Amino acid sequence: MKRNKIPDEFKVYFWDCKFKDLDMHKHKKFIMERLLNLGSFNTFNWIFNNFKREEVESFLKEYGKIRLSRNSYNFWKFVLGINQLWK
């Protein structure tokens, strides 16, 4: 899967770090966390065009409970059809 750079319009989600230094591979979990938690429809489309569904599901299963808000976590659980992630 082709990995594109993070669009400049997403800088607003990374206010506390050097946006130009973010690396799609090295900072994948951090990028997914911010965009899944705080993003909009545009960011969601971008995530699924740049990361495999399996990568997003794996992130949710491994880190979702601790790195996403409960609302975001439950939303993504519903959207992706993943059952029993939150008990």
PDB file of N, CA, C and O in Angstrom:
ATOM      1  N   MET A   1       0.843  -1.186   0.000  1.00  0.00           N
ATOM      2  CA  MET A   1       0.000   0.000   0.000  1.00  0.00           C
ATOM      3  C   MET A   1       0.882   1.240   0.000  1.00  0.00           C
ATOM      4  O   MET A   1       1.834   1.338   0.774  1.00  0.00           O
ATOM      5  N   LYS A   2       0.561   2.170  -0.861  1.00  0.00           N
ATOM      6  CA  LYS A   2       1.328   3.407  -0.953  1.00  0.00           C
ATOM      7  C   LYS A   2       1.088   4.277   0.272  1.00  0.00           C
ATOM      8  O   LYS A   2      -0.051   4.484   0.693  1.00  0.00           O
ATOM      9  N   ARG A   3       2.175   4.782   0.836  1.00  0.00           N
ATOM     10  CA  ARG A   3       2.073   5.643   2.015  1.00  0.00           C
ATOM     11  C   ARG A   3       2.315   7.087   1.582  1.00  0.00           C
ATOM     12  O   ARG A   3       3.394   7.436   1.102  1.00  0.00           O
ATOM     13  N   ASN A   4       1.307   7.904   1.757  1.00  0.00           N
ATOM     14  CA  ASN A   4       1.425   9.315   1.414  1.00  0.00           C
ATOM     15  C   ASN A   4       1.817  10.113   2.643  1.00  0.00           C
ATOM     16  O   ASN A   4       1.674   9.662   3.779  1.00  0.00           O
ATOM     17  N   LYS A   5       2.316  11.312   2.382  1.00  0.00           N
ATOM     18  CA  LYS A   5       2.622  12.182   3.519  1.00  0.00           C
ATOM     19  C   LYS A   5       1.319  12.714   4.115  1.00  0.00           C
ATOM     20  O   LYS A   5       0.272  12.706   3.467  1.00  0.00           O
ATOM     21  N   ILE A   6       1.406  13.162   5.325  1.00  0.00           N
ATOM     22  CA  ILE A   6       0.233  13.688   6.020  1.00  0.00           C
ATOM     23  C   ILE A   6      -0.107  15.054   5.418  1.00  0.00           C
ATOM     24  O   ILE A   6       0.764  15.920   5.332  1.00  0.00           O
ATOM     25  N   PRO A   7      -1.354  15.256   5.004  1.00  0.00           N
ATOM     26  CA  PRO A   7      -1.738  16.534   4.408  1.00  0.00           C
ATOM     27  C   PRO A   7      -1.550  17.702   5.381  1.00  0.00           C
ATOM     28  O   PRO A   7      -1.788  17.569   6.581  1.00  0.00           O
ATOM     29  N   ASP A   8      -1.126  18.828   4.851  1.00  0.00           N
ATOM     30  CA  ASP A   8      -0.913  20.032   5.667  1.00  0.00           C
ATOM     31  C   ASP A   8      -2.173  20.452   6.417  1.00  0.00           C
ATOM     32  O   ASP A   8      -2.085  21.041   7.494  1.00  0.00           O
ATOM     33  N   GLU A   9      -3.334  20.157   5.863  1.00  0.00           N
ATOM     34  CA  GLU A   9      -4.588  20.540   6.533  1.00  0.00           C
ATOM     35  C   GLU A   9      -4.788  19.813   7.863  1.00  0.00           C
ATOM     36  O   GLU A   9      -5.644  20.202   8.658  1.00  0.00           O
ATOM     37  N   PHE A  10      -4.007  18.764   8.108  1.00  0.00           N
ATOM     38  CA  PHE A  10      -4.113  18.014   9.357  1.00  0.00           C
ATOM     39  C   PHE A  10      -3.188  18.543  10.449  1.00  0.00           C
ATOM     40  O   PHE A  10      -3.145  17.987  11.546  1.00  0.00           O
ATOM     41  N   LYS A  11      -2.457  19.598  10.162  1.00  0.00           N
ATOM     42  CA  LYS A  11      -1.558  20.182  11.173  1.00  0.00           C
ATOM     43  C   LYS A  11      -2.288  20.516  12.466  1.00  0.00           C
ATOM     44  O   LYS A  11      -1.713  20.413  13.550  1.00  0.00           O
ATOM     45  N   VAL A  12      -3.528  20.907  12.358  1.00  0.00           N
ATOM     46  CA  VAL A  12      -4.315  21.304  13.519  1.00  0.00           C
ATOM     47  C   VAL A  12      -4.410  20.172  14.551  1.00  0.00           C
ATOM     48  O   VAL A  12      -4.565  20.443  15.741  1.00  0.00           O
ATOM     49  N   TYR A  13      -4.322  18.923  14.118  1.00  0.00           N
ATOM     50  CA  TYR A  13      -4.414  17.776  15.024  1.00  0.00           C
ATOM     51  C   TYR A  13      -3.089  17.457  15.709  1.00  0.00           C
ATOM     52  O   TYR A  13      -3.036  16.649  16.636  1.00  0.00           O
ATOM     53  N   PHE A  14      -2.026  18.096  15.244  1.00  0.00           N
ATOM     54  CA  PHE A  14      -0.690  17.829  15.783  1.00  0.00           C
ATOM     55  C   PHE A  14      -0.049  19.130  16.269  1.00  0.00           C
ATOM     56  O   PHE A  14       1.102  19.435  15.959  1.00  0.00           O
ATOM     57  N   TRP A  15      -0.828  19.878  17.034  1.00  0.00           N
ATOM     58  CA  TRP A  15      -0.414  21.191  17.511  1.00  0.00           C
ATOM     59  C   TRP A  15       0.789  21.141  18.452  1.00  0.00           C
ATOM     60  O   TRP A  15       1.497  22.138  18.594  1.00  0.00           O
ATOM     61  N   ASP A  16       1.030  20.015  19.087  1.00  0.00           N
ATOM     62  CA  ASP A  16       2.040  19.938  20.133  1.00  0.00           C
ATOM     63  C   ASP A  16       3.338  19.257  19.696  1.00  0.00           C
ATOM     64  O   ASP A  16       4.163  18.891  20.532  1.00  0.00           O
ATOM     65  N   CYS A  17       3.512  19.091  18.395  1.00  0.00           N
ATOM     66  CA  CYS A  17       4.737  18.452  17.906  1.00  0.00           C
ATOM     67  C   CYS A  17       5.156  19.103  16.585  1.00  0.00           C
ATOM     68  O   CYS A  17       4.411  19.896  16.010  1.00  0.00           O
ATOM     69  N   LYS A  18       6.345  18.761  16.118  1.00  0.00           N
ATOM     70  CA  LYS A  18       6.825  19.283  14.843  1.00  0.00           C
ATOM     71  C   LYS A  18       6.192  18.483  13.719  1.00  0.00           C
ATOM     72  O   LYS A  18       6.612  17.367  13.416  1.00  0.00           O
ATOM     73  N   PHE A  19       5.191  19.063  13.115  1.00  0.00           N
ATOM     74  CA  PHE A  19       4.408  18.388  12.088  1.00  0.00           C
ATOM     75  C   PHE A  19       5.283  17.868  10.952  1.00  0.00           C
ATOM     76  O   PHE A  19       5.098  16.743  10.489  1.00  0.00           O
ATOM     77  N   LYS A  20       6.216  18.669  10.511  1.00  0.00           N
ATOM     78  CA  LYS A  20       7.059  18.281   9.367  1.00  0.00           C
ATOM     79  C   LYS A  20       7.952  17.085   9.686  1.00  0.00           C
ATOM     80  O   LYS A  20       8.456  16.433   8.771  1.00  0.00           O
ATOM     81  N   ASP A  21       8.158  16.785  10.974  1.00  0.00           N
ATOM     82  CA  ASP A  21       9.004  15.660  11.371  1.00  0.00           C
ATOM     83  C   ASP A  21       8.227  14.352  11.552  1.00  0.00           C
ATOM     84  O   ASP A  21       8.828  13.308  11.806  1.00  0.00           O
ATOM     85  N   LEU A  22       6.906  14.401  11.424  1.00  0.00           N
ATOM     86  CA  LEU A  22       6.130  13.178  11.568  1.00  0.00           C
ATOM     87  C   LEU A  22       6.403  12.245  10.394  1.00  0.00           C
ATOM     88  O   LEU A  22       6.394  12.658   9.235  1.00  0.00           O
ATOM     89  N   ASP A  23       6.641  11.007  10.713  1.00  0.00           N
ATOM     90  CA  ASP A  23       6.940   9.990   9.715  1.00  0.00           C
ATOM     91  C   ASP A  23       5.812   8.962   9.723  1.00  0.00           C
ATOM     92  O   ASP A  23       5.467   8.420  10.772  1.00  0.00           O
ATOM     93  N   MET A  24       5.243   8.698   8.554  1.00  0.00           N
ATOM     94  CA  MET A  24       4.094   7.789   8.450  1.00  0.00           C
ATOM     95  C   MET A  24       4.383   6.403   9.018  1.00  0.00           C
ATOM     96  O   MET A  24       3.500   5.781   9.608  1.00  0.00           O
ATOM     97  N   HIS A  25       5.579   5.926   8.852  1.00  0.00           N
ATOM     98  CA  HIS A  25       5.913   4.586   9.339  1.00  0.00           C
ATOM     99  C   HIS A  25       6.308   4.615  10.816  1.00  0.00           C
ATOM    100  O   HIS A  25       5.798   3.841  11.627  1.00  0.00           O
ATOM    101  N   LYS A  26       7.205   5.502  11.137  1.00  0.00           N
ATOM    102  CA  LYS A  26       7.753   5.561  12.494  1.00  0.00           C
ATOM    103  C   LYS A  26       6.717   6.005  13.532  1.00  0.00           C
ATOM    104  O   LYS A  26       6.738   5.538  14.671  1.00  0.00           O
ATOM    105  N   HIS A  27       5.827   6.892  13.144  1.00  0.00           N
ATOM    106  CA  HIS A  27       4.848   7.462  14.079  1.00  0.00           C
ATOM    107  C   HIS A  27       3.422   7.011  13.774  1.00  0.00           C
ATOM    108  O   HIS A  27       2.464   7.715  14.092  1.00  0.00           O
ATOM    109  N   LYS A  28       3.283   5.856  13.167  1.00  0.00           N
ATOM    110  CA  LYS A  28       1.981   5.359  12.721  1.00  0.00           C
ATOM    111  C   LYS A  28       0.945   5.324  13.849  1.00  0.00           C
ATOM    112  O   LYS A  28      -0.182   5.779  13.658  1.00  0.00           O
ATOM    113  N   LYS A  29       1.305   4.797  15.004  1.00  0.00           N
ATOM    114  CA  LYS A  29       0.348   4.682  16.114  1.00  0.00           C
ATOM    115  C   LYS A  29      -0.080   6.053  16.621  1.00  0.00           C
ATOM    116  O   LYS A  29      -1.255   6.278  16.911  1.00  0.00           O
ATOM    117  N   PHE A  30       0.879   6.966  16.724  1.00  0.00           N
ATOM    118  CA  PHE A  30       0.574   8.325  17.179  1.00  0.00           C
ATOM    119  C   PHE A  30      -0.355   9.022  16.183  1.00  0.00           C
ATOM    120  O   PHE A  30      -1.307   9.691  16.584  1.00  0.00           O
ATOM    121  N   ILE A  31      -0.082   8.868  14.905  1.00  0.00           N
ATOM    122  CA  ILE A  31      -0.907   9.490  13.868  1.00  0.00           C
ATOM    123  C   ILE A  31      -2.323   8.919  13.903  1.00  0.00           C
ATOM    124  O   ILE A  31      -3.299   9.667  13.853  1.00  0.00           O
ATOM    125  N   MET A  32      -2.430   7.601  13.988  1.00  0.00           N
ATOM    126  CA  MET A  32      -3.763   6.990  14.064  1.00  0.00           C
ATOM    127  C   MET A  32      -4.507   7.453  15.308  1.00  0.00           C
ATOM    128  O   MET A  32      -5.698   7.761  15.245  1.00  0.00           O
ATOM    129  N   GLU A  33      -3.813   7.502  16.431  1.00  0.00           N
ATOM    130  CA  GLU A  33      -4.449   7.935  17.676  1.00  0.00           C
ATOM    131  C   GLU A  33      -5.069   9.315  17.520  1.00  0.00           C
ATOM    132  O   GLU A  33      -6.242   9.512  17.837  1.00  0.00           O
ATOM    133  N   ARG A  34      -4.289  10.262  17.035  1.00  0.00           N
ATOM    134  CA  ARG A  34      -4.790  11.633  16.913  1.00  0.00           C
ATOM    135  C   ARG A  34      -5.952  11.729  15.933  1.00  0.00           C
ATOM    136  O   ARG A  34      -6.966  12.365  16.221  1.00  0.00           O
ATOM    137  N   LEU A  35      -5.802  11.097  14.781  1.00  0.00           N
ATOM    138  CA  LEU A  35      -6.817  11.253  13.754  1.00  0.00           C
ATOM    139  C   LEU A  35      -8.086  10.469  14.065  1.00  0.00           C
ATOM    140  O   LEU A  35      -9.181  10.932  13.746  1.00  0.00           O
ATOM    141  N   LEU A  36      -7.968   9.303  14.674  1.00  0.00           N
ATOM    142  CA  LEU A  36      -9.164   8.546  15.053  1.00  0.00           C
ATOM    143  C   LEU A  36      -9.884   9.213  16.215  1.00  0.00           C
ATOM    144  O   LEU A  36     -11.108   9.128  16.315  1.00  0.00           O
ATOM    145  N   ASN A  37      -9.149   9.866  17.080  1.00  0.00           N
ATOM    146  CA  ASN A  37      -9.734  10.499  18.265  1.00  0.00           C
ATOM    147  C   ASN A  37     -10.309  11.878  17.953  1.00  0.00           C
ATOM    148  O   ASN A  37     -11.382  12.230  18.443  1.00  0.00           O
ATOM    149  N   LEU A  38      -9.609  12.647  17.151  1.00  0.00           N
ATOM    150  CA  LEU A  38      -9.967  14.051  16.970  1.00  0.00           C
ATOM    151  C   LEU A  38     -10.399  14.424  15.557  1.00  0.00           C
ATOM    152  O   LEU A  38     -10.870  15.536  15.317  1.00  0.00           O
ATOM    153  N   GLY A  39     -10.240  13.506  14.639  1.00  0.00           N
ATOM    154  CA  GLY A  39     -10.414  13.809  13.224  1.00  0.00           C
ATOM    155  C   GLY A  39     -11.836  14.036  12.776  1.00  0.00           C
ATOM    156  O   GLY A  39     -12.791  13.934  13.546  1.00  0.00           O
ATOM    157  N   SER A  40     -11.937  14.350  11.498  1.00  0.00           N
ATOM    158  CA  SER A  40     -13.214  14.597  10.839  1.00  0.00           C
ATOM    159  C   SER A  40     -13.374  13.584   9.706  1.00  0.00           C
ATOM    160  O   SER A  40     -12.557  12.676   9.558  1.00  0.00           O
ATOM    161  N   PHE A  41     -14.410  13.742   8.924  1.00  0.00           N
ATOM    162  CA  PHE A  41     -14.654  12.831   7.811  1.00  0.00           C
ATOM    163  C   PHE A  41     -13.447  12.762   6.866  1.00  0.00           C
ATOM    164  O   PHE A  41     -13.088  11.680   6.401  1.00  0.00           O
ATOM    165  N   ASN A  42     -12.824  13.907   6.584  1.00  0.00           N
ATOM    166  CA  ASN A  42     -11.649  13.926   5.695  1.00  0.00           C
ATOM    167  C   ASN A  42     -10.495  13.109   6.262  1.00  0.00           C
ATOM    168  O   ASN A  42      -9.817  12.392   5.526  1.00  0.00           O
ATOM    169  N   THR A  43     -10.275  13.216   7.557  1.00  0.00           N
ATOM    170  CA  THR A  43      -9.174  12.456   8.150  1.00  0.00           C
ATOM    171  C   THR A  43      -9.482  10.962   8.128  1.00  0.00           C
ATOM    172  O   THR A  43      -8.581  10.146   7.936  1.00  0.00           O
ATOM    173  N   PHE A  44     -10.742  10.603   8.321  1.00  0.00           N
ATOM    174  CA  PHE A  44     -11.105   9.190   8.321  1.00  0.00           C
ATOM    175  C   PHE A  44     -10.879   8.581   6.946  1.00  0.00           C
ATOM    176  O   PHE A  44     -10.347   7.477   6.834  1.00  0.00           O
ATOM    177  N   ASN A  45     -11.281   9.295   5.897  1.00  0.00           N
ATOM    178  CA  ASN A  45     -11.023   8.819   4.535  1.00  0.00           C
ATOM    179  C   ASN A  45      -9.533   8.657   4.296  1.00  0.00           C
ATOM    180  O   ASN A  45      -9.092   7.664   3.717  1.00  0.00           O
ATOM    181  N   TRP A  46      -8.770   9.626   4.738  1.00  0.00           N
ATOM    182  CA  TRP A  46      -7.321   9.585   4.536  1.00  0.00           C
ATOM    183  C   TRP A  46      -6.709   8.384   5.259  1.00  0.00           C
ATOM    184  O   TRP A  46      -5.847   7.702   4.704  1.00  0.00           O
ATOM    185  N   ILE A  47      -7.146   8.122   6.488  1.00  0.00           N
ATOM    186  CA  ILE A  47      -6.624   6.976   7.245  1.00  0.00           C
ATOM    187  C   ILE A  47      -6.822   5.688   6.459  1.00  0.00           C
ATOM    188  O   ILE A  47      -5.888   4.900   6.312  1.00  0.00           O
ATOM    189  N   PHE A  48      -8.029   5.471   5.954  1.00  0.00           N
ATOM    190  CA  PHE A  48      -8.306   4.213   5.270  1.00  0.00           C
ATOM    191  C   PHE A  48      -7.740   4.154   3.853  1.00  0.00           C
ATOM    192  O   PHE A  48      -7.710   3.084   3.245  1.00  0.00           O
ATOM    193  N   ASN A  49      -7.297   5.277   3.329  1.00  0.00           N
ATOM    194  CA  ASN A  49      -6.576   5.275   2.056  1.00  0.00           C
ATOM    195  C   ASN A  49      -5.080   5.090   2.243  1.00  0.00           C
ATOM    196  O   ASN A  49      -4.368   4.797   1.282  1.00  0.00           O
ATOM    197  N   ASN A  50      -4.591   5.257   3.472  1.00  0.00           N
ATOM    198  CA  ASN A  50      -3.152   5.203   3.726  1.00  0.00           C
ATOM    199  C   ASN A  50      -2.722   4.097   4.674  1.00  0.00           C
ATOM    200  O   ASN A  50      -1.540   3.761   4.739  1.00  0.00           O
ATOM    201  N   PHE A  51      -3.658   3.537   5.400  1.00  0.00           N
ATOM    202  CA  PHE A  51      -3.375   2.411   6.282  1.00  0.00           C
ATOM    203  C   PHE A  51      -4.333   1.286   5.938  1.00  0.00           C
ATOM    204  O   PHE A  51      -5.483   1.530   5.572  1.00  0.00           O
ATOM    205  N   LYS A  52      -3.866   0.077   6.052  1.00  0.00           N
ATOM    206  CA  LYS A  52      -4.730  -1.072   5.816  1.00  0.00           C
ATOM    207  C   LYS A  52      -5.749  -1.174   6.949  1.00  0.00           C
ATOM    208  O   LYS A  52      -5.476  -0.799   8.089  1.00  0.00           O
ATOM    209  N   ARG A  53      -6.912  -1.684   6.611  1.00  0.00           N
ATOM    210  CA  ARG A  53      -7.960  -1.884   7.625  1.00  0.00           C
ATOM    211  C   ARG A  53      -7.424  -2.710   8.789  1.00  0.00           C
ATOM    212  O   ARG A  53      -7.731  -2.431   9.948  1.00  0.00           O
ATOM    213  N   GLU A  54      -6.625  -3.725   8.479  1.00  0.00           N
ATOM    214  CA  GLU A  54      -6.053  -4.596   9.507  1.00  0.00           C
ATOM    215  C   GLU A  54      -5.155  -3.817  10.467  1.00  0.00           C
ATOM    216  O   GLU A  54      -5.106  -4.122  11.659  1.00  0.00           O
ATOM    217  N   GLU A  55      -4.447  -2.811   9.949  1.00  0.00           N
ATOM    218  CA  GLU A  55      -3.599  -1.980  10.807  1.00  0.00           C
ATOM    219  C   GLU A  55      -4.446  -1.179  11.788  1.00  0.00           C
ATOM    220  O   GLU A  55      -4.101  -1.061  12.964  1.00  0.00           O
ATOM    221  N   VAL A  56      -5.552  -0.632  11.300  1.00  0.00           N
ATOM    222  CA  VAL A  56      -6.439   0.156  12.154  1.00  0.00           C
ATOM    223  C   VAL A  56      -7.089  -0.752  13.198  1.00  0.00           C
ATOM    224  O   VAL A  56      -7.161  -0.397  14.375  1.00  0.00           O
ATOM    225  N   GLU A  57      -7.557  -1.915  12.771  1.00  0.00           N
ATOM    226  CA  GLU A  57      -8.161  -2.863  13.712  1.00  0.00           C
ATOM    227  C   GLU A  57      -7.154  -3.303  14.770  1.00  0.00           C
ATOM    228  O   GLU A  57      -7.487  -3.388  15.952  1.00  0.00           O
ATOM    229  N   SER A  58      -5.943  -3.578  14.349  1.00  0.00           N
ATOM    230  CA  SER A  58      -4.895  -3.991  15.285  1.00  0.00           C
ATOM    231  C   SER A  58      -4.611  -2.886  16.297  1.00  0.00           C
ATOM    232  O   SER A  58      -4.458  -3.155  17.489  1.00  0.00           O
ATOM    233  N   PHE A  59      -4.542  -1.634  15.820  1.00  0.00           N
ATOM    234  CA  PHE A  59      -4.343  -0.499  16.721  1.00  0.00           C
ATOM    235  C   PHE A  59      -5.466  -0.429  17.748  1.00  0.00           C
ATOM    236  O   PHE A  59      -5.210  -0.259  18.940  1.00  0.00           O
ATOM    237  N   LEU A  60      -6.706  -0.557  17.291  1.00  0.00           N
ATOM    238  CA  LEU A  60      -7.851  -0.488  18.197  1.00  0.00           C
ATOM    239  C   LEU A  60      -7.822  -1.601  19.235  1.00  0.00           C
ATOM    240  O   LEU A  60      -8.085  -1.356  20.412  1.00  0.00           O
ATOM    241  N   LYS A  61      -7.509  -2.808  18.815  1.00  0.00           N
ATOM    242  CA  LYS A  61      -7.491  -3.936  19.743  1.00  0.00           C
ATOM    243  C   LYS A  61      -6.374  -3.812  20.770  1.00  0.00           C
ATOM    244  O   LYS A  61      -6.546  -4.153  21.940  1.00  0.00           O
ATOM    245  N   GLU A  62      -5.228  -3.319  20.315  1.00  0.00           N
ATOM    246  CA  GLU A  62      -4.076  -3.259  21.211  1.00  0.00           C
ATOM    247  C   GLU A  62      -4.024  -1.981  22.051  1.00  0.00           C
ATOM    248  O   GLU A  62      -3.659  -2.025  23.226  1.00  0.00           O
ATOM    249  N   TYR A  63      -4.390  -0.842  21.449  1.00  0.00           N
ATOM    250  CA  TYR A  63      -4.200   0.444  22.117  1.00  0.00           C
ATOM    251  C   TYR A  63      -5.472   1.271  22.295  1.00  0.00           C
ATOM    252  O   TYR A  63      -5.461   2.267  23.018  1.00  0.00           O
ATOM    253  N   GLY A  64      -6.558   0.875  21.652  1.00  0.00           N
ATOM    254  CA  GLY A  64      -7.768   1.685  21.650  1.00  0.00           C
ATOM    255  C   GLY A  64      -8.288   2.059  23.015  1.00  0.00           C
ATOM    256  O   GLY A  64      -8.668   3.207  23.246  1.00  0.00           O
ATOM    257  N   LYS A  65      -8.308   1.098  23.929  1.00  0.00           N
ATOM    258  CA  LYS A  65      -8.869   1.361  25.259  1.00  0.00           C
ATOM    259  C   LYS A  65      -8.079   2.408  26.034  1.00  0.00           C
ATOM    260  O   LYS A  65      -8.646   3.141  26.844  1.00  0.00           O
ATOM    261  N   ILE A  66      -6.787   2.479  25.793  1.00  0.00           N
ATOM    262  CA  ILE A  66      -5.963   3.406  26.577  1.00  0.00           C
ATOM    263  C   ILE A  66      -5.609   4.689  25.826  1.00  0.00           C
ATOM    264  O   ILE A  66      -5.272   5.690  26.458  1.00  0.00           O
ATOM    265  N   ARG A  67      -5.677   4.683  24.494  1.00  0.00           N
ATOM    266  CA  ARG A  67      -5.227   5.849  23.736  1.00  0.00           C
ATOM    267  C   ARG A  67      -6.340   6.640  23.075  1.00  0.00           C
ATOM    268  O   ARG A  67      -6.103   7.737  22.570  1.00  0.00           O
ATOM    269  N   LEU A  68      -7.550   6.101  23.072  1.00  0.00           N
ATOM    270  CA  LEU A  68      -8.681   6.828  22.502  1.00  0.00           C
ATOM    271  C   LEU A  68      -9.686   7.127  23.610  1.00  0.00           C
ATOM    272  O   LEU A  68      -9.749   6.430  24.622  1.00  0.00           O
ATOM    273  N   SER A  69     -10.470   8.185  23.391  1.00  0.00           N
ATOM    274  CA  SER A  69     -11.558   8.445  24.332  1.00  0.00           C
ATOM    275  C   SER A  69     -12.557   7.297  24.219  1.00  0.00           C
ATOM    276  O   SER A  69     -12.610   6.603  23.204  1.00  0.00           O
ATOM    277  N   ARG A  70     -13.322   7.113  25.241  1.00  0.00           N
ATOM    278  CA  ARG A  70     -14.305   6.017  25.227  1.00  0.00           C
ATOM    279  C   ARG A  70     -15.289   6.183  24.070  1.00  0.00           C
ATOM    280  O   ARG A  70     -15.643   5.207  23.409  1.00  0.00           O
ATOM    281  N   ASN A  71     -15.731   7.420  23.827  1.00  0.00           N
ATOM    282  CA  ASN A  71     -16.661   7.674  22.722  1.00  0.00           C
ATOM    283  C   ASN A  71     -16.036   7.339  21.375  1.00  0.00           C
ATOM    284  O   ASN A  71     -16.663   6.685  20.542  1.00  0.00           O
ATOM    285  N   SER A  72     -14.816   7.782  21.161  1.00  0.00           N
ATOM    286  CA  SER A  72     -14.134   7.485  19.895  1.00  0.00           C
ATOM    287  C   SER A  72     -13.924   5.989  19.742  1.00  0.00           C
ATOM    288  O   SER A  72     -14.137   5.430  18.666  1.00  0.00           O
ATOM    289  N   TYR A  73     -13.512   5.354  20.805  1.00  0.00           N
ATOM    290  CA  TYR A  73     -13.268   3.924  20.779  1.00  0.00           C
ATOM    291  C   TYR A  73     -14.541   3.153  20.423  1.00  0.00           C
ATOM    292  O   TYR A  73     -14.511   2.272  19.564  1.00  0.00           O
ATOM    293  N   ASN A  74     -15.644   3.476  21.073  1.00  0.00           N
ATOM    294  CA  ASN A  74     -16.912   2.802  20.781  1.00  0.00           C
ATOM    295  C   ASN A  74     -17.402   3.100  19.371  1.00  0.00           C
ATOM    296  O   ASN A  74     -17.970   2.225  18.717  1.00  0.00           O
ATOM    297  N   PHE A  75     -17.192   4.319  18.896  1.00  0.00           N
ATOM    298  CA  PHE A  75     -17.563   4.673  17.525  1.00  0.00           C
ATOM    299  C   PHE A  75     -16.819   3.798  16.533  1.00  0.00           C
ATOM    300  O   PHE A  75     -17.426   3.217  15.633  1.00  0.00           O
ATOM    301  N   TRP A  76     -15.499   3.702  16.695  1.00  0.00           N
ATOM    302  CA  TRP A  76     -14.703   2.910  15.755  1.00  0.00           C
ATOM    303  C   TRP A  76     -14.992   1.430  15.874  1.00  0.00           C
ATOM    304  O   TRP A  76     -14.940   0.710  14.878  1.00  0.00           O
ATOM    305  N   LYS A  77     -15.292   0.970  17.053  1.00  0.00           N
ATOM    306  CA  LYS A  77     -15.690  -0.428  17.237  1.00  0.00           C
ATOM    307  C   LYS A  77     -16.947  -0.701  16.410  1.00  0.00           C
ATOM    308  O   LYS A  77     -17.044  -1.728  15.738  1.00  0.00           O
ATOM    309  N   PHE A  78     -17.894   0.212  16.463  1.00  0.00           N
ATOM    310  CA  PHE A  78     -19.138   0.070  15.708  1.00  0.00           C
ATOM    311  C   PHE A  78     -18.887   0.155  14.203  1.00  0.00           C
ATOM    312  O   PHE A  78     -19.363  -0.688  13.443  1.00  0.00           O
ATOM    313  N   VAL A  79     -18.146   1.167  13.779  1.00  0.00           N
ATOM    314  CA  VAL A  79     -17.877   1.381  12.352  1.00  0.00           C
ATOM    315  C   VAL A  79     -17.182   0.177  11.724  1.00  0.00           C
ATOM    316  O   VAL A  79     -17.528  -0.239  10.618  1.00  0.00           O
ATOM    317  N   LEU A  80     -16.203  -0.379  12.433  1.00  0.00           N
ATOM    318  CA  LEU A  80     -15.431  -1.490  11.895  1.00  0.00           C
ATOM    319  C   LEU A  80     -16.061  -2.850  12.185  1.00  0.00           C
ATOM    320  O   LEU A  80     -15.566  -3.879  11.725  1.00  0.00           O
ATOM    321  N   GLY A  81     -17.155  -2.851  12.949  1.00  0.00           N
ATOM    322  CA  GLY A  81     -17.827  -4.099  13.243  1.00  0.00           C
ATOM    323  C   GLY A  81     -17.031  -5.032  14.129  1.00  0.00           C
ATOM    324  O   GLY A  81     -17.128  -6.253  14.010  1.00  0.00           O
ATOM    325  N   ILE A  82     -16.248  -4.454  15.013  1.00  0.00           N
ATOM    326  CA  ILE A  82     -15.431  -5.244  15.933  1.00  0.00           C
ATOM    327  C   ILE A  82     -16.219  -5.396  17.229  1.00  0.00           C
ATOM    328  O   ILE A  82     -16.626  -4.398  17.825  1.00  0.00           O
ATOM    329  N   ASN A  83     -16.435  -6.612  17.663  1.00  0.00           N
ATOM    330  CA  ASN A  83     -17.238  -6.875  18.860  1.00  0.00           C
ATOM    331  C   ASN A  83     -16.376  -7.077  20.085  1.00  0.00           C
ATOM    332  O   ASN A  83     -15.239  -7.541  19.999  1.00  0.00           O
ATOM    333  N   GLN A  84     -16.928  -6.726  21.209  1.00  0.00           N
ATOM    334  CA  GLN A  84     -16.365  -6.980  22.528  1.00  0.00           C
ATOM    335  C   GLN A  84     -14.970  -6.411  22.729  1.00  0.00           C
ATOM    336  O   GLN A  84     -14.127  -7.054  23.357  1.00  0.00           O
ATOM    337  N   LEU A  85     -14.713  -5.221  22.209  1.00  0.00           N
ATOM    338  CA  LEU A  85     -13.453  -4.556  22.486  1.00  0.00           C
ATOM    339  C   LEU A  85     -13.494  -3.848  23.821  1.00  0.00           C
ATOM    340  O   LEU A  85     -12.472  -3.720  24.495  1.00  0.00           O
ATOM    341  N   TRP A  86     -14.669  -3.390  24.204  1.00  0.00           N
ATOM    342  CA  TRP A  86     -14.816  -2.646  25.461  1.00  0.00           C
ATOM    343  C   TRP A  86     -15.765  -3.418  26.365  1.00  0.00           C
ATOM    344  O   TRP A  86     -16.919  -3.652  26.004  1.00  0.00           O
ATOM    345  N   LYS A  87     -15.297  -3.805  27.508  1.00  0.00           N
ATOM    346  CA  LYS A  87     -16.153  -4.548  28.449  1.00  0.00           C
ATOM    347  C   LYS A  87     -16.244  -3.785  29.747  1.00  0.00           C
ATOM    348  O   LYS A  87     -16.915  -4.230  30.678  1.00  0.00           O
TER     349      LYS A  87
END
